[in-house]
Amino acid sequence: MKIDILTIFPHMFDNIFKESIIKRAIENKRVEIRIVDFREYSKDPHKKVDDTPYGGGAGMVLTPDPIFSCVENLKNEDTKVILLTPDGEQYKQKKAYELSKEKHLIIICGHYEGFDERIRTLADLEISIGDYVLTGGEIPAMVLVDSVVRLIPGVINEKSHLEDSFNENYLLDYPTYTKPRVYRGMEVPEVLVSGNHEKINAWRQEQSLKKTKERRPDLLK
């Protein structure tokens, strides 16, 4: 998979993809991630990419031409273009699975007060990572890339993500424990050290359902 992230703050990504699972995925050539400064596509002599909004109002708005030029230069027949915006489709694990099967993603990070509405015509998909507003799309882009790359075949053990919270059964993950068996009076549930895998699986399913009912009953709908 190839992922191009379009931003005017490329240095925000300097270290985020140089650690842990994503670093290994890049080294193993499972994914190629490029950070593209779309200021370089501005025809303005000062590389300006924003302007005041028609009709007045606070803040500056990203102009369409640099982003159009950038996307058109990078796009091919296998590309899916994603626009990160607070009013996009709320991001879910199911969408992460869908995106992990794509060959090429272009992710557009908005900034300032917003972007020219015509930029939406470039997007195949608009995504929001939650009902709150950030200073720009860079942090949501990091979230999206992290959630997608780990699902690319060969990046991590498939069983690891099949048992994740928010997977196809829409339940939260069950509790997990490791050594020591007793810590500060808190003991590992007896069933987990019983060696009876049928009972362990039943207990885990029961705990997942219980946790989901208590913490995220909306998922059960």
HELIX and SHEET records of a PDB file:
HELIX    1   1 PRO A   10  PHE A   13  5                                   4    
HELIX    2   2 SER A   20  GLU A   27  1                                   8    
HELIX    3   3 PHE A   38  TYR A   41  5                                   4    
HELIX    4   4 PRO A   64  LEU A   74  1                                  11    
HELIX    5   5 GLN A   93  SER A  100  1                                   8    
HELIX    6   6 GLU A  117  LEU A  122  5                                   6    
HELIX    7   7 GLU A  138  VAL A  149  1                                  12    
HELIX    8   8 GLU A  158  LEU A  162  1                                   5    
HELIX    9   9 GLU A  190  VAL A  193  5                                   4    
HELIX   10  10 HIS A  197  ARG A  215  1                                  19    
HELIX   11  11 PRO A  217  LEU A  220  5                                   4    
SHEET    1   A 5 GLU A  32  ASP A  37  0                                        
SHEET    2   A 5 LYS A   2  THR A   7  1                                        
SHEET    3   A 5 HIS A 104  CYS A 109  1                                        
SHEET    4   A 5 THR A  79  GLN A  90  1                                        
SHEET    5   A 5 LEU A 125  SER A 128  1                                        
SHEET    1   B 3 ASP A  50  ASP A  51  0                                        
SHEET    2   B 3 VAL A  61  LEU A  62 -1                                        
SHEET    3   B 3 GLY A 114  PHE A 115  1                                        
SHEET    1   C 2 VAL A 182  TYR A 183  0                                        
SHEET    2   C 2 MET A 186  GLU A 187 -1                                        
END                                                                             
